[in-house]
Amino acid sequence: MATDVLKQLDERIQASIGRIQQLQRENEQLARQLAESEQRFQQASAELREQEAARAEVKERIERILARFDGLDLG
């Protein structure tokens, strides 16, 4: 009877250890995925800033060109 209890206890401990190891592996995988996602986000943010800067430059150039036309006396 005592050996049955010890056997059940050992089985539960082994199952718990297995579950903990599985959860640790899952945690490591999720941490890697998070790091990759953060890196992709940083890259996308940098690209967006570059695009916004390029857009602002184009807008400024167009405004300067239009200002030149406004300054012309075509009449």
mmCIF file of the N, C-alpha and C atoms, coordinates in Angstrom:
data_MODEL
# 
_entry.id   MODEL 
# 
loop_
_atom_site.group_PDB 
_atom_site.id 
_atom_site.type_symbol 
_atom_site.label_atom_id 
_atom_site.label_alt_id 
_atom_site.label_comp_id 
_atom_site.label_asym_id 
_atom_site.label_entity_id 
_atom_site.label_seq_id 
_atom_site.pdbx_PDB_ins_code 
_atom_site.Cartn_x 
_atom_site.Cartn_y 
_atom_site.Cartn_z 
_atom_site.occupancy 
_atom_site.B_iso_or_equiv 
_atom_site.pdbx_formal_charge 
_atom_site.auth_seq_id 
_atom_site.auth_comp_id 
_atom_site.auth_asym_id 
_atom_site.auth_atom_id 
_atom_site.pdbx_PDB_model_num 
ATOM 1   N N  . MET A 1 1  ? 0.815  -1.189 0.000   1.00 0.00 ? 1  MET A N  1 
ATOM 2   C CA . MET A 1 1  ? 0.000  0.000  0.000   1.00 0.00 ? 1  MET A CA 1 
ATOM 3   C C  . MET A 1 1  ? 0.867  1.264  0.000   1.00 0.00 ? 1  MET A C  1 
ATOM 4   N N  . ALA A 1 2  ? 1.873  1.308  0.856   1.00 0.00 ? 2  ALA A N  1 
ATOM 5   C CA . ALA A 1 2  ? 2.762  2.458  0.918   1.00 0.00 ? 2  ALA A CA 1 
ATOM 6   C C  . ALA A 1 2  ? 3.552  2.582  -0.378  1.00 0.00 ? 2  ALA A C  1 
ATOM 7   N N  . THR A 1 3  ? 3.909  1.444  -0.968  1.00 0.00 ? 3  THR A N  1 
ATOM 8   C CA . THR A 1 3  ? 4.645  1.497  -2.233  1.00 0.00 ? 3  THR A CA 1 
ATOM 9   C C  . THR A 1 3  ? 3.761  2.023  -3.350  1.00 0.00 ? 3  THR A C  1 
ATOM 10  N N  . ASP A 1 4  ? 2.459  1.722  -3.295  1.00 0.00 ? 4  ASP A N  1 
ATOM 11  C CA . ASP A 1 4  ? 1.534  2.258  -4.300  1.00 0.00 ? 4  ASP A CA 1 
ATOM 12  C C  . ASP A 1 4  ? 1.448  3.784  -4.190  1.00 0.00 ? 4  ASP A C  1 
ATOM 13  N N  . VAL A 1 5  ? 1.386  4.284  -2.982  1.00 0.00 ? 5  VAL A N  1 
ATOM 14  C CA . VAL A 1 5  ? 1.324  5.730  -2.759  1.00 0.00 ? 5  VAL A CA 1 
ATOM 15  C C  . VAL A 1 5  ? 2.610  6.382  -3.244  1.00 0.00 ? 5  VAL A C  1 
ATOM 16  N N  . LEU A 1 6  ? 3.733  5.761  -2.923  1.00 0.00 ? 6  LEU A N  1 
ATOM 17  C CA . LEU A 1 6  ? 5.020  6.305  -3.373  1.00 0.00 ? 6  LEU A CA 1 
ATOM 18  C C  . LEU A 1 6  ? 5.127  6.264  -4.890  1.00 0.00 ? 6  LEU A C  1 
ATOM 19  N N  . LYS A 1 7  ? 4.629  5.197  -5.484  1.00 0.00 ? 7  LYS A N  1 
ATOM 20  C CA . LYS A 1 7  ? 4.661  5.072  -6.941  1.00 0.00 ? 7  LYS A CA 1 
ATOM 21  C C  . LYS A 1 7  ? 3.797  6.164  -7.573  1.00 0.00 ? 7  LYS A C  1 
ATOM 22  N N  . GLN A 1 8  ? 2.613  6.388  -7.043  1.00 0.00 ? 8  GLN A N  1 
ATOM 23  C CA . GLN A 1 8  ? 1.733  7.440  -7.562  1.00 0.00 ? 8  GLN A CA 1 
ATOM 24  C C  . GLN A 1 8  ? 2.376  8.815  -7.384  1.00 0.00 ? 8  GLN A C  1 
ATOM 25  N N  . LEU A 1 9  ? 2.974  9.033  -6.240  1.00 0.00 ? 9  LEU A N  1 
ATOM 26  C CA . LEU A 1 9  ? 3.647  10.295 -5.981  1.00 0.00 ? 9  LEU A CA 1 
ATOM 27  C C  . LEU A 1 9  ? 4.795  10.505 -6.973  1.00 0.00 ? 9  LEU A C  1 
ATOM 28  N N  . ASP A 1 10 ? 5.576  9.445  -7.203  1.00 0.00 ? 10 ASP A N  1 
ATOM 29  C CA . ASP A 1 10 ? 6.677  9.526  -8.168  1.00 0.00 ? 10 ASP A CA 1 
ATOM 30  C C  . ASP A 1 10 ? 6.147  9.830  -9.563  1.00 0.00 ? 10 ASP A C  1 
ATOM 31  N N  . GLU A 1 11 ? 5.059  9.191  -9.953  1.00 0.00 ? 11 GLU A N  1 
ATOM 32  C CA . GLU A 1 11 ? 4.468  9.436  -11.277 1.00 0.00 ? 11 GLU A CA 1 
ATOM 33  C C  . GLU A 1 11 ? 3.990  10.876 -11.400 1.00 0.00 ? 11 GLU A C  1 
ATOM 34  N N  . ARG A 1 12 ? 3.382  11.385 -10.353 1.00 0.00 ? 12 ARG A N  1 
ATOM 35  C CA . ARG A 1 12 ? 2.917  12.774 -10.381 1.00 0.00 ? 12 ARG A CA 1 
ATOM 36  C C  . ARG A 1 12 ? 4.093  13.747 -10.462 1.00 0.00 ? 12 ARG A C  1 
ATOM 37  N N  . ILE A 1 13 ? 5.141  13.442 -9.719  1.00 0.00 ? 13 ILE A N  1 
ATOM 38  C CA . ILE A 1 13 ? 6.330  14.299 -9.757  1.00 0.00 ? 13 ILE A CA 1 
ATOM 39  C C  . ILE A 1 13 ? 6.938  14.278 -11.151 1.00 0.00 ? 13 ILE A C  1 
ATOM 40  N N  . GLN A 1 14 ? 7.061  13.098 -11.736 1.00 0.00 ? 14 GLN A N  1 
ATOM 41  C CA . GLN A 1 14 ? 7.628  12.988 -13.082 1.00 0.00 ? 14 GLN A CA 1 
ATOM 42  C C  . GLN A 1 14 ? 6.758  13.724 -14.097 1.00 0.00 ? 14 GLN A C  1 
ATOM 43  N N  . ALA A 1 15 ? 5.443  13.597 -13.968 1.00 0.00 ? 15 ALA A N  1 
ATOM 44  C CA . ALA A 1 15 ? 4.536  14.304 -14.869 1.00 0.00 ? 15 ALA A CA 1 
ATOM 45  C C  . ALA A 1 15 ? 4.687  15.813 -14.700 1.00 0.00 ? 15 ALA A C  1 
ATOM 46  N N  . SER A 1 16 ? 4.816  16.264 -13.473 1.00 0.00 ? 16 SER A N  1 
ATOM 47  C CA . SER A 1 16 ? 4.993  17.695 -13.202 1.00 0.00 ? 16 SER A CA 1 
ATOM 48  C C  . SER A 1 16 ? 6.303  18.203 -13.787 1.00 0.00 ? 16 SER A C  1 
ATOM 49  N N  . ILE A 1 17 ? 7.357  17.432 -13.624 1.00 0.00 ? 17 ILE A N  1 
ATOM 50  C CA . ILE A 1 17 ? 8.658  17.811 -14.189 1.00 0.00 ? 17 ILE A CA 1 
ATOM 51  C C  . ILE A 1 17 ? 8.553  17.908 -15.706 1.00 0.00 ? 17 ILE A C  1 
ATOM 52  N N  . GLY A 1 18 ? 7.900  16.929 -16.313 1.00 0.00 ? 18 GLY A N  1 
ATOM 53  C CA . GLY A 1 18 ? 7.718  16.950 -17.770 1.00 0.00 ? 18 GLY A CA 1 
ATOM 54  C C  . GLY A 1 18 ? 6.941  18.170 -18.221 1.00 0.00 ? 18 GLY A C  1 
ATOM 55  N N  . ARG A 1 19 ? 5.897  18.509 -17.488 1.00 0.00 ? 19 ARG A N  1 
ATOM 56  C CA . ARG A 1 19 ? 5.082  19.685 -17.843 1.00 0.00 ? 19 ARG A CA 1 
ATOM 57  C C  . ARG A 1 19 ? 5.886  20.968 -17.674 1.00 0.00 ? 19 ARG A C  1 
ATOM 58  N N  . ILE A 1 20 ? 6.667  21.054 -16.619 1.00 0.00 ? 20 ILE A N  1 
ATOM 59  C CA . ILE A 1 20 ? 7.500  22.241 -16.397 1.00 0.00 ? 20 ILE A CA 1 
ATOM 60  C C  . ILE A 1 20 ? 8.506  22.399 -17.533 1.00 0.00 ? 20 ILE A C  1 
ATOM 61  N N  . GLN A 1 21 ? 9.136  21.304 -17.938 1.00 0.00 ? 21 GLN A N  1 
ATOM 62  C CA . GLN A 1 21 ? 10.103 21.365 -19.038 1.00 0.00 ? 21 GLN A CA 1 
ATOM 63  C C  . GLN A 1 21 ? 9.425  21.789 -20.336 1.00 0.00 ? 21 GLN A C  1 
ATOM 64  N N  . GLN A 1 22 ? 8.224  21.271 -20.574 1.00 0.00 ? 22 GLN A N  1 
ATOM 65  C CA . GLN A 1 22 ? 7.471  21.652 -21.772 1.00 0.00 ? 22 GLN A CA 1 
ATOM 66  C C  . GLN A 1 22 ? 7.149  23.143 -21.739 1.00 0.00 ? 22 GLN A C  1 
ATOM 67  N N  . LEU A 1 23 ? 6.705  23.623 -20.604 1.00 0.00 ? 23 LEU A N  1 
ATOM 68  C CA . LEU A 1 23 ? 6.381  25.045 -20.469 1.00 0.00 ? 23 LEU A CA 1 
ATOM 69  C C  . LEU A 1 23 ? 7.617  25.923 -20.642 1.00 0.00 ? 23 LEU A C  1 
ATOM 70  N N  . GLN A 1 24 ? 8.755  25.453 -20.157 1.00 0.00 ? 24 GLN A N  1 
ATOM 71  C CA . GLN A 1 24 ? 10.003 26.210 -20.336 1.00 0.00 ? 24 GLN A CA 1 
ATOM 72  C C  . GLN A 1 24 ? 10.364 26.303 -21.816 1.00 0.00 ? 24 GLN A C  1 
ATOM 73  N N  . ARG A 1 25 ? 10.207 25.192 -22.540 1.00 0.00 ? 25 ARG A N  1 
ATOM 74  C CA . ARG A 1 25 ? 10.486 25.217 -23.981 1.00 0.00 ? 25 ARG A CA 1 
ATOM 75  C C  . ARG A 1 25 ? 9.527  26.163 -24.701 1.00 0.00 ? 25 ARG A C  1 
ATOM 76  N N  . GLU A 1 26 ? 8.251  26.101 -24.332 1.00 0.00 ? 26 GLU A N  1 
ATOM 77  C CA . GLU A 1 26 ? 7.267  26.994 -24.943 1.00 0.00 ? 26 GLU A CA 1 
ATOM 78  C C  . GLU A 1 26 ? 7.606  28.454 -24.632 1.00 0.00 ? 26 GLU A C  1 
ATOM 79  N N  . ASN A 1 27 ? 8.018  28.713 -23.408 1.00 0.00 ? 27 ASN A N  1 
ATOM 80  C CA . ASN A 1 27 ? 8.384  30.071 -23.011 1.00 0.00 ? 27 ASN A CA 1 
ATOM 81  C C  . ASN A 1 27 ? 9.569  30.576 -23.825 1.00 0.00 ? 27 ASN A C  1 
ATOM 82  N N  . GLU A 1 28 ? 10.571 29.730 -24.014 1.00 0.00 ? 28 GLU A N  1 
ATOM 83  C CA . GLU A 1 28 ? 11.736 30.111 -24.815 1.00 0.00 ? 28 GLU A CA 1 
ATOM 84  C C  . GLU A 1 28 ? 11.327 30.399 -26.259 1.00 0.00 ? 28 GLU A C  1 
ATOM 85  N N  . GLN A 1 29 ? 10.456 29.566 -26.798 1.00 0.00 ? 29 GLN A N  1 
ATOM 86  C CA . GLN A 1 29 ? 9.985  29.766 -28.170 1.00 0.00 ? 29 GLN A CA 1 
ATOM 87  C C  . GLN A 1 29 ? 9.212  31.084 -28.281 1.00 0.00 ? 29 GLN A C  1 
ATOM 88  N N  . LEU A 1 30 ? 8.346  31.345 -27.321 1.00 0.00 ? 30 LEU A N  1 
ATOM 89  C CA . LEU A 1 30 ? 7.589  32.597 -27.332 1.00 0.00 ? 30 LEU A CA 1 
ATOM 90  C C  . LEU A 1 30 ? 8.505  33.803 -27.169 1.00 0.00 ? 30 LEU A C  1 
ATOM 91  N N  . ALA A 1 31 ? 9.531  33.676 -26.365 1.00 0.00 ? 31 ALA A N  1 
ATOM 92  C CA . ALA A 1 31 ? 10.490 34.771 -26.195 1.00 0.00 ? 31 ALA A CA 1 
ATOM 93  C C  . ALA A 1 31 ? 11.217 35.053 -27.509 1.00 0.00 ? 31 ALA A C  1 
ATOM 94  N N  . ARG A 1 32 ? 11.594 33.996 -28.236 1.00 0.00 ? 32 ARG A N  1 
ATOM 95  C CA . ARG A 1 32 ? 12.237 34.182 -29.546 1.00 0.00 ? 32 ARG A CA 1 
ATOM 96  C C  . ARG A 1 32 ? 11.277 34.851 -30.515 1.00 0.00 ? 32 ARG A C  1 
ATOM 97  N N  . GLN A 1 33 ? 10.031 34.393 -30.537 1.00 0.00 ? 33 GLN A N  1 
ATOM 98  C CA . GLN A 1 33 ? 9.043  34.978 -31.443 1.00 0.00 ? 33 GLN A CA 1 
ATOM 99  C C  . GLN A 1 33 ? 8.817  36.454 -31.115 1.00 0.00 ? 33 GLN A C  1 
ATOM 100 N N  . LEU A 1 34 ? 8.771  36.770 -29.826 1.00 0.00 ? 34 LEU A N  1 
ATOM 101 C CA . LEU A 1 34 ? 8.594  38.161 -29.421 1.00 0.00 ? 34 LEU A CA 1 
ATOM 102 C C  . LEU A 1 34 ? 9.777  39.006 -29.874 1.00 0.00 ? 34 LEU A C  1 
ATOM 103 N N  . ALA A 1 35 ? 10.979 38.499 -29.691 1.00 0.00 ? 35 ALA A N  1 
ATOM 104 C CA . ALA A 1 35 ? 12.178 39.240 -30.104 1.00 0.00 ? 35 ALA A CA 1 
ATOM 105 C C  . ALA A 1 35 ? 12.163 39.475 -31.613 1.00 0.00 ? 35 ALA A C  1 
ATOM 106 N N  . GLU A 1 36 ? 11.770 38.449 -32.372 1.00 0.00 ? 36 GLU A N  1 
ATOM 107 C CA . GLU A 1 36 ? 11.689 38.600 -33.828 1.00 0.00 ? 36 GLU A CA 1 
ATOM 108 C C  . GLU A 1 36 ? 10.622 39.619 -34.209 1.00 0.00 ? 36 GLU A C  1 
ATOM 109 N N  . SER A 1 37 ? 9.494  39.578 -33.534 1.00 0.00 ? 37 SER A N  1 
ATOM 110 C CA . SER A 1 37 ? 8.422  40.538 -33.814 1.00 0.00 ? 37 SER A CA 1 
ATOM 111 C C  . SER A 1 37 ? 8.860  41.953 -33.487 1.00 0.00 ? 37 SER A C  1 
ATOM 112 N N  . GLU A 1 38 ? 9.556  42.117 -32.373 1.00 0.00 ? 38 GLU A N  1 
ATOM 113 C CA . GLU A 1 38 ? 10.048 43.439 -32.004 1.00 0.00 ? 38 GLU A CA 1 
ATOM 114 C C  . GLU A 1 38 ? 11.053 43.953 -33.027 1.00 0.00 ? 38 GLU A C  1 
ATOM 115 N N  . GLN A 1 39 ? 11.890 43.056 -33.526 1.00 0.00 ? 39 GLN A N  1 
ATOM 116 C CA . GLN A 1 39 ? 12.870 43.462 -34.530 1.00 0.00 ? 39 GLN A CA 1 
ATOM 117 C C  . GLN A 1 39 ? 12.168 43.887 -35.820 1.00 0.00 ? 39 GLN A C  1 
ATOM 118 N N  . ARG A 1 40 ? 11.158 43.102 -36.245 1.00 0.00 ? 40 ARG A N  1 
ATOM 119 C CA . ARG A 1 40 ? 10.407 43.466 -37.452 1.00 0.00 ? 40 ARG A CA 1 
ATOM 120 C C  . ARG A 1 40 ? 9.683  44.801 -37.248 1.00 0.00 ? 40 ARG A C  1 
ATOM 121 N N  . PHE A 1 41 ? 9.154  45.014 -36.058 1.00 0.00 ? 41 PHE A N  1 
ATOM 122 C CA . PHE A 1 41 ? 8.487  46.282 -35.768 1.00 0.00 ? 41 PHE A CA 1 
ATOM 123 C C  . PHE A 1 41 ? 9.460  47.446 -35.861 1.00 0.00 ? 41 PHE A C  1 
ATOM 124 N N  . GLN A 1 42 ? 10.652 47.274 -35.294 1.00 0.00 ? 42 GLN A N  1 
ATOM 125 C CA . GLN A 1 42 ? 11.662 48.340 -35.346 1.00 0.00 ? 42 GLN A CA 1 
ATOM 126 C C  . GLN A 1 42 ? 12.047 48.646 -36.794 1.00 0.00 ? 42 GLN A C  1 
ATOM 127 N N  . GLN A 1 43 ? 12.198 47.589 -37.605 1.00 0.00 ? 43 GLN A N  1 
ATOM 128 C CA . GLN A 1 43 ? 12.542 47.789 -39.007 1.00 0.00 ? 43 GLN A CA 1 
ATOM 129 C C  . GLN A 1 43 ? 11.419 48.522 -39.737 1.00 0.00 ? 43 GLN A C  1 
ATOM 130 N N  . ALA A 1 44 ? 10.176 48.103 -39.488 1.00 0.00 ? 44 ALA A N  1 
ATOM 131 C CA . ALA A 1 44 ? 9.038  48.744 -40.133 1.00 0.00 ? 44 ALA A CA 1 
ATOM 132 C C  . ALA A 1 44 ? 8.927  50.199 -39.694 1.00 0.00 ? 44 ALA A C  1 
ATOM 133 N N  . SER A 1 45 ? 9.189  50.470 -38.429 1.00 0.00 ? 45 SER A N  1 
ATOM 134 C CA . SER A 1 45 ? 9.139  51.842 -37.924 1.00 0.00 ? 45 SER A CA 1 
ATOM 135 C C  . SER A 1 45 ? 10.209 52.699 -38.593 1.00 0.00 ? 45 SER A C  1 
ATOM 136 N N  . ALA A 1 46 ? 11.393 52.140 -38.752 1.00 0.00 ? 46 ALA A N  1 
ATOM 137 C CA . ALA A 1 46 ? 12.477 52.882 -39.409 1.00 0.00 ? 46 ALA A CA 1 
ATOM 138 C C  . ALA A 1 46 ? 12.121 53.161 -40.868 1.00 0.00 ? 46 ALA A C  1 
ATOM 139 N N  . GLU A 1 47 ? 11.563 52.167 -41.545 1.00 0.00 ? 47 GLU A N  1 
ATOM 140 C CA . GLU A 1 47 ? 11.155 52.360 -42.939 1.00 0.00 ? 47 GLU A CA 1 
ATOM 141 C C  . GLU A 1 47 ? 10.061 53.416 -43.039 1.00 0.00 ? 47 GLU A C  1 
ATOM 142 N N  . LEU A 1 48 ? 9.134  53.388 -42.112 1.00 0.00 ? 48 LEU A N  1 
ATOM 143 C CA . LEU A 1 48 ? 8.062  54.383 -42.111 1.00 0.00 ? 48 LEU A CA 1 
ATOM 144 C C  . LEU A 1 48 ? 8.620  55.788 -41.915 1.00 0.00 ? 48 LEU A C  1 
ATOM 145 N N  . ARG A 1 49 ? 9.563  55.931 -40.984 1.00 0.00 ? 49 ARG A N  1 
ATOM 146 C CA . ARG A 1 49 ? 10.184 57.250 -40.773 1.00 0.00 ? 49 ARG A CA 1 
ATOM 147 C C  . ARG A 1 49 ? 10.901 57.726 -42.042 1.00 0.00 ? 49 ARG A C  1 
ATOM 148 N N  . GLU A 1 50 ? 11.579 56.798 -42.725 1.00 0.00 ? 50 GLU A N  1 
ATOM 149 C CA . GLU A 1 50 ? 12.256 57.163 -43.971 1.00 0.00 ? 50 GLU A CA 1 
ATOM 150 C C  . GLU A 1 50 ? 11.257 57.609 -45.028 1.00 0.00 ? 50 GLU A C  1 
ATOM 151 N N  . GLN A 1 51 ? 10.149 56.873 -45.146 1.00 0.00 ? 51 GLN A N  1 
ATOM 152 C CA . GLN A 1 51 ? 9.122  57.229 -46.123 1.00 0.00 ? 51 GLN A CA 1 
ATOM 153 C C  . GLN A 1 51 ? 8.490  58.575 -45.797 1.00 0.00 ? 51 GLN A C  1 
ATOM 154 N N  . GLU A 1 52 ? 8.246  58.821 -44.511 1.00 0.00 ? 52 GLU A N  1 
ATOM 155 C CA . GLU A 1 52 ? 7.671  60.103 -44.108 1.00 0.00 ? 52 GLU A CA 1 
ATOM 156 C C  . GLU A 1 52 ? 8.632  61.249 -44.407 1.00 0.00 ? 52 GLU A C  1 
ATOM 157 N N  . ALA A 1 53 ? 9.910  61.032 -44.192 1.00 0.00 ? 53 ALA A N  1 
ATOM 158 C CA . ALA A 1 53 ? 10.911 62.066 -44.486 1.00 0.00 ? 53 ALA A CA 1 
ATOM 159 C C  . ALA A 1 53 ? 10.965 62.325 -45.990 1.00 0.00 ? 53 ALA A C  1 
ATOM 160 N N  . ALA A 1 54 ? 10.938 61.260 -46.776 1.00 0.00 ? 54 ALA A N  1 
ATOM 161 C CA . ALA A 1 54 ? 10.961 61.418 -48.233 1.00 0.00 ? 54 ALA A CA 1 
ATOM 162 C C  . ALA A 1 54 ? 9.703  62.149 -48.705 1.00 0.00 ? 54 ALA A C  1 
ATOM 163 N N  . ARG A 1 55 ? 8.570  61.812 -48.121 1.00 0.00 ? 55 ARG A N  1 
ATOM 164 C CA . ARG A 1 55 ? 7.307  62.467 -48.484 1.00 0.00 ? 55 ARG A CA 1 
ATOM 165 C C  . ARG A 1 55 ? 7.368  63.949 -48.147 1.00 0.00 ? 55 ARG A C  1 
ATOM 166 N N  . ALA A 1 56 ? 7.890  64.274 -46.992 1.00 0.00 ? 56 ALA A N  1 
ATOM 167 C CA . ALA A 1 56 ? 8.003  65.679 -46.586 1.00 0.00 ? 56 ALA A CA 1 
ATOM 168 C C  . ALA A 1 56 ? 8.919  66.435 -47.541 1.00 0.00 ? 56 ALA A C  1 
ATOM 169 N N  . GLU A 1 57 ? 9.993  65.789 -47.971 1.00 0.00 ? 57 GLU A N  1 
ATOM 170 C CA . GLU A 1 57 ? 10.921 66.436 -48.908 1.00 0.00 ? 57 GLU A CA 1 
ATOM 171 C C  . GLU A 1 57 ? 10.241 66.692 -50.249 1.00 0.00 ? 57 GLU A C  1 
ATOM 172 N N  . VAL A 1 58 ? 9.506  65.706 -50.738 1.00 0.00 ? 58 VAL A N  1 
ATOM 173 C CA . VAL A 1 58 ? 8.803  65.874 -52.018 1.00 0.00 ? 58 VAL A CA 1 
ATOM 174 C C  . VAL A 1 58 ? 7.767  66.990 -51.894 1.00 0.00 ? 58 VAL A C  1 
ATOM 175 N N  . LYS A 1 59 ? 7.048  67.002 -50.786 1.00 0.00 ? 59 LYS A N  1 
ATOM 176 C CA . LYS A 1 59 ? 6.040  68.048 -50.572 1.00 0.00 ? 59 LYS A CA 1 
ATOM 177 C C  . LYS A 1 59 ? 6.689  69.421 -50.571 1.00 0.00 ? 59 LYS A C  1 
ATOM 178 N N  . GLU A 1 60 ? 7.816  69.542 -49.904 1.00 0.00 ? 60 GLU A N  1 
ATOM 179 C CA . GLU A 1 60 ? 8.520  70.820 -49.850 1.00 0.00 ? 60 GLU A CA 1 
ATOM 180 C C  . GLU A 1 60 ? 8.970  71.257 -51.238 1.00 0.00 ? 60 GLU A C  1 
ATOM 181 N N  . ARG A 1 61 ? 9.488  70.331 -52.023 1.00 0.00 ? 61 ARG A N  1 
ATOM 182 C CA . ARG A 1 61 ? 9.942  70.669 -53.385 1.00 0.00 ? 61 ARG A CA 1 
ATOM 183 C C  . ARG A 1 61 ? 8.773  71.131 -54.240 1.00 0.00 ? 61 ARG A C  1 
ATOM 184 N N  . ILE A 1 62 ? 7.654  70.424 -54.132 1.00 0.00 ? 62 ILE A N  1 
ATOM 185 C CA . ILE A 1 62 ? 6.469  70.802 -54.913 1.00 0.00 ? 62 ILE A CA 1 
ATOM 186 C C  . ILE A 1 62 ? 5.992  72.192 -54.507 1.00 0.00 ? 62 ILE A C  1 
ATOM 187 N N  . GLU A 1 63 ? 6.000  72.467 -53.206 1.00 0.00 ? 63 GLU A N  1 
ATOM 188 C CA . GLU A 1 63 ? 5.582  73.788 -52.736 1.00 0.00 ? 63 GLU A CA 1 
ATOM 189 C C  . GLU A 1 63 ? 6.503  74.885 -53.262 1.00 0.00 ? 63 GLU A C  1 
ATOM 190 N N  . ARG A 1 64 ? 7.806  74.606 -53.320 1.00 0.00 ? 64 ARG A N  1 
ATOM 191 C CA . ARG A 1 64 ? 8.746  75.597 -53.864 1.00 0.00 ? 64 ARG A CA 1 
ATOM 192 C C  . ARG A 1 64 ? 8.491  75.840 -55.342 1.00 0.00 ? 64 ARG A C  1 
ATOM 193 N N  . ILE A 1 65 ? 8.224  74.768 -56.082 1.00 0.00 ? 65 ILE A N  1 
ATOM 194 C CA . ILE A 1 65 ? 7.932  74.901 -57.522 1.00 0.00 ? 65 ILE A CA 1 
ATOM 195 C C  . ILE A 1 65 ? 6.661  75.708 -57.721 1.00 0.00 ? 65 ILE A C  1 
ATOM 196 N N  . LEU A 1 66 ? 5.626  75.389 -56.942 1.00 0.00 ? 66 LEU A N  1 
ATOM 197 C CA . LEU A 1 66 ? 4.363  76.114 -57.060 1.00 0.00 ? 66 LEU A CA 1 
ATOM 198 C C  . LEU A 1 66 ? 4.537  77.584 -56.679 1.00 0.00 ? 66 LEU A C  1 
ATOM 199 N N  . ALA A 1 67 ? 5.393  77.845 -55.698 1.00 0.00 ? 67 ALA A N  1 
ATOM 200 C CA . ALA A 1 67 ? 5.648  79.234 -55.302 1.00 0.00 ? 67 ALA A CA 1 
ATOM 201 C C  . ALA A 1 67 ? 6.315  79.991 -56.434 1.00 0.00 ? 67 ALA A C  1 
ATOM 202 N N  . ARG A 1 68 ? 7.165  79.336 -57.180 1.00 0.00 ? 68 ARG A N  1 
ATOM 203 C CA . ARG A 1 68 ? 7.786  79.987 -58.342 1.00 0.00 ? 68 ARG A CA 1 
ATOM 204 C C  . ARG A 1 68 ? 6.738  80.363 -59.391 1.00 0.00 ? 68 ARG A C  1 
ATOM 205 N N  . PHE A 1 69 ? 5.807  79.438 -59.624 1.00 0.00 ? 69 PHE A N  1 
ATOM 206 C CA . PHE A 1 69 ? 4.753  79.717 -60.592 1.00 0.00 ? 69 PHE A CA 1 
ATOM 207 C C  . PHE A 1 69 ? 3.882  80.886 -60.106 1.00 0.00 ? 69 PHE A C  1 
ATOM 208 N N  . ASP A 1 70 ? 3.614  80.917 -58.799 1.00 0.00 ? 70 ASP A N  1 
ATOM 209 C CA . ASP A 1 70 ? 2.817  82.014 -58.251 1.00 0.00 ? 70 ASP A CA 1 
ATOM 210 C C  . ASP A 1 70 ? 3.536  83.358 -58.448 1.00 0.00 ? 70 ASP A C  1 
ATOM 211 N N  . GLY A 1 71 ? 4.838  83.323 -58.436 1.00 0.00 ? 71 GLY A N  1 
ATOM 212 C CA . GLY A 1 71 ? 5.621  84.553 -58.567 1.00 0.00 ? 71 GLY A CA 1 
ATOM 213 C C  . GLY A 1 71 ? 5.766  85.018 -60.011 1.00 0.00 ? 71 GLY A C  1 
ATOM 214 N N  . LEU A 1 72 ? 5.418  84.192 -60.970 1.00 0.00 ? 72 LEU A N  1 
ATOM 215 C CA . LEU A 1 72 ? 5.537  84.582 -62.371 1.00 0.00 ? 72 LEU A CA 1 
ATOM 216 C C  . LEU A 1 72 ? 4.388  85.492 -62.788 1.00 0.00 ? 72 LEU A C  1 
ATOM 217 N N  . ASP A 1 73 ? 4.709  86.433 -63.602 1.00 0.00 ? 73 ASP A N  1 
ATOM 218 C CA . ASP A 1 73 ? 3.677  87.297 -64.169 1.00 0.00 ? 73 ASP A CA 1 
ATOM 219 C C  . ASP A 1 73 ? 3.416  86.801 -65.583 1.00 0.00 ? 73 ASP A C  1 
ATOM 220 N N  . LEU A 1 74 ? 2.380  85.983 -65.725 1.00 0.00 ? 74 LEU A N  1 
ATOM 221 C CA . LEU A 1 74 ? 2.090  85.389 -67.028 1.00 0.00 ? 74 LEU A CA 1 
ATOM 222 C C  . LEU A 1 74 ? 1.084  86.209 -67.836 1.00 0.00 ? 74 LEU A C  1 
ATOM 223 N N  . GLY A 1 75 ? 0.668  87.301 -67.289 1.00 0.00 ? 75 GLY A N  1 
ATOM 224 C CA . GLY A 1 75 ? -0.378 88.079 -67.952 1.00 0.00 ? 75 GLY A CA 1 
ATOM 225 C C  . GLY A 1 75 ? 0.092  89.179 -68.768 1.00 0.00 ? 75 GLY A C  1 
# 
